[in-house]
Amino acid sequence: MLDRLVIIPTYNEKENIENIIRNVLTLDIDLHLLIVDDASPDGTAGIVKDLQNEFLGRLFIEERQGKQGLGTAYILGFKWALQSTYQYVFEMDADFSHNPKDLARLYVATQNENVGVAVGSRYIKGGKVENWPLNRLIMSRGASFYVRLITFMPVSDSTAGFVCYSRSFLEQLNFDKIEFKGYAFQIEMKFAAWQLGFKIKEVPIVFKDREEGVSKMSTAIFSEAFFGVIKMRWKGWTSSYKKLHS
């Protein structure tokens, strides 16, 4: 069984989904791909299913009833991965803002001792953002600075959504303790790894804004992150993300 799984949550990604699937599954690094679709009304799931015979045993789909949030989609995918033998589990977007070729670099970064999370980082040396409006860039960089200020977590791009997790971290994580569904989910997953004593390795990437489809970012999602960071810091003092094994 292959030990590497990419998870891509989708909602109305018909313009991108076939191309991202083909790009991921034709890389030099062998990967399996799980699409978690939230009942996209544009037919995204149907496109995935049409491609499953072509990528037999490598392309999978989980369909959910309605839009339930990014965080819960990833947690479904993590649990799905842990039921199998995958040792490395990736998060990435469907819209090509994350370059599939960088998956190999994230995988290599997780080979270092006790690295629980490898982050595709826009805000370290060698990383950058292309095609974003200035207000969006300021909001994103400001959020990462704010997270470091409040939590002291040594991560330059804490809101990044292009990530590789080791199985050893996911097996220790109590998913019921992850509270956030949107923008703050990405921060909380990194914070949980740091709280559990895992190293977080940042890998510079070039992030490109989507060319097809519509962004899912909203003011409500950003507000969740702003107030959620304070709650996370308090949780770090008062409780643990560690799974309690029976």
N, C-alpha and C positions, 0 to 999 in steps of 0.2 A: 504493500500500500504506500502511495506517495505521502510524504510527510509535510507538504506545504499546501495551504488552502488560502485563497483570496476570497474575501466577502465583499460584495457590492450591494448596498441597499438601493432600491429604485422606487421612484414614483414619477410617472410620466417622463420616461427617458427613451422613447421610441427613436428619436433622432440619433441617439448615441449608442444604444445597447448592442447592436450587432457589431459595430466597429470595435467597441471596447472589449467584447468577448473575443473577437478574432485576434486583437492585439495582445491580449493577455495569454491566450492559449496557444499562440504561435511563437512565443519567446523561446530563447535558447535554454532558459531555466524551466524545468517541468513544473507545472502548477495544476491544481484543481481549482475550480471556480464555483462559488455558491452565490446565486442571486436571491436576495430577499426582497420580494416585491409586495408593496402595500396596495394591492388591488388597483393598479394604475388604469384609469379609464381609457388611456390612449392605446392600450394593447401591448404594452411592454412585455408582459408575461408570455403572451402568445409568440412573440418573436424569439424569446429565449427557448421556449419549448420546441419551436421549429428547428433550432440549431442543436438540440440535444442529441439527435441521431448522428450528426456530423462529428460531435465531440463526445462520443459515447463513453460513459464512465468517468468523464472529466468535468462536465458541466451539469450543475444541479440547480434546482430552484425550490424555494419555499415561498408559498403565497399566503398572505395574511388578509384578513377581512377589514379593509379600510386603512387609513393613514394613522399609524400608531407611534411614529417618532423614530428618529435615527438611532437613539440609544437602545431601544428595545429590539430594533432590527439586528443590531450588532450582537446583543446579548443572545438572541435566538441563534445567530450564527456561531457564537463561541460555544454554546452548549451543544450544537450540532457537531462541531469540530471535535469536542472532547469525547463524544460518543464513539468517535473513530480513533485512528492512530496519528492524526496530524500533530506535528511537533511545533510548527510555526504557522501562525494565523495572521493574515494581512487585512487591513482595512484600506479601501480606496474608493474614490468617487467614480461614477459612470461617465462623467462629462469631459474627460481628458484634461482636467486641471492637474491631475497627477499623471506623470508620464509612466506608462507600464514598464518601460525599460529600467526604471529605478527600483523596481521590485527586487531585482537581483542584488542591488547595493544594500537594501534594507536587510535582506536575508543574510548577507555576509556580516553585517554589523551585529546581528544577534548571536554570532558564533563566539563572541568574546565572553569571558567568564562572568556569570551571574547577570548578564544583560537580559532584563525582562521585557524591555520595550525599545525598539529602534524607531526613531521618529524622522520622517522626511521633513526637514526643517527649512523654512523660508528665511529665517532670521539669524543664521550663523554665517560665518565667512564662506563664500561660494554659493550661498542660496540667494534667491531673489524672486520677486513677483512681477509678472508681466500682464498688462492689459486690465489692471484693476483701476477704478476711479480713486482719486486721492482720498476721498472720505472713507472709503472701504478699507484702504491700506492703513490709514490712521487709526481706525477703529480696531483692526486686527492687531497691529503692533502695540497699541495702547492696552488692549486686553491682555496680551502676553506679559507686558511690563507690570500690569496690575496684579496678575496672578503671582508673579515672582515676589512682588512687594508684600502681598498678604500671606502667602504660604511659605516663602523661602525655598520653594522647589527649584532646583538648578536646571531649568529647562527654558530655552530662549523662545521656543515656538510651542507653547502649551496648548494652543487651540488647534494645532495641526490635525488633519484627518487622514493623513497618509502614514500608516503605522504598521509595524510588524510586532506581534506579541509572541513570546515563548510559551509553550505549553506549561512549563513549570510555574510561570506566573499565573496563568489562567486557572490552573488546578488549585491554586491556593486562594483565589479570589472568591469572596462571597458575593455573588451577583446581586443578591437581595439588598446589599448595602449601597449599590450604585443607584442614586436617586434621579439623575437628570437624563432627559430624553433628547435635548437639542444640543446647542453649542457647548453647554457646560459638560456634556457627557465626555467629550474628548479630554477636557481638563481633568475631570474626576478620574478617568481611567489611568492617566499618568500619575496623578496624585496618589492613587491607591497602590500602584507599583512602587512608588517611592516610599510610601508609608510601610510597605511590606519588606523593604530592604533590597529591592532589585535596582540594578543600574539602569539608567535611561541614556541611550546613545543617540545623539542627533547626527543625521546625515544630510548634507546640503542638497537641496533640490531647487529646480526652477518650477515655480507654480504659475500656471497660465489660466486665466479666467475662461470659463466655458464659452464656446462659440455657438453651440446648439442647445436648445431647451431653455428653461427658466430657473434661475437661482431659487433655492429654498430658504435663504436667509431672511429673517424678519426682525423687527424691533423686539418682539416678545421673546424670541430665541436669545437675542443679545442680553436682554434684561435678566433672563434666567441665569445666564452665566455670571453677570455682575454680582447679583445677590448670592448666587450659589457658591461662589468662591469663599465668601465669609463663612457660610455654613460648612463647607468642606474643611476649612481651617479649624473650626470648632470640633468637627468630628475627629480630626486627627489628634486632638487632645483628649477626647472623651471616649472614643470607641475604636474598633478595629475593622479593617476590611477583610481580615483573614477568615477563611472558611473554617467552621468548627466541624472536625471530622468525628464521626461516631465511632 
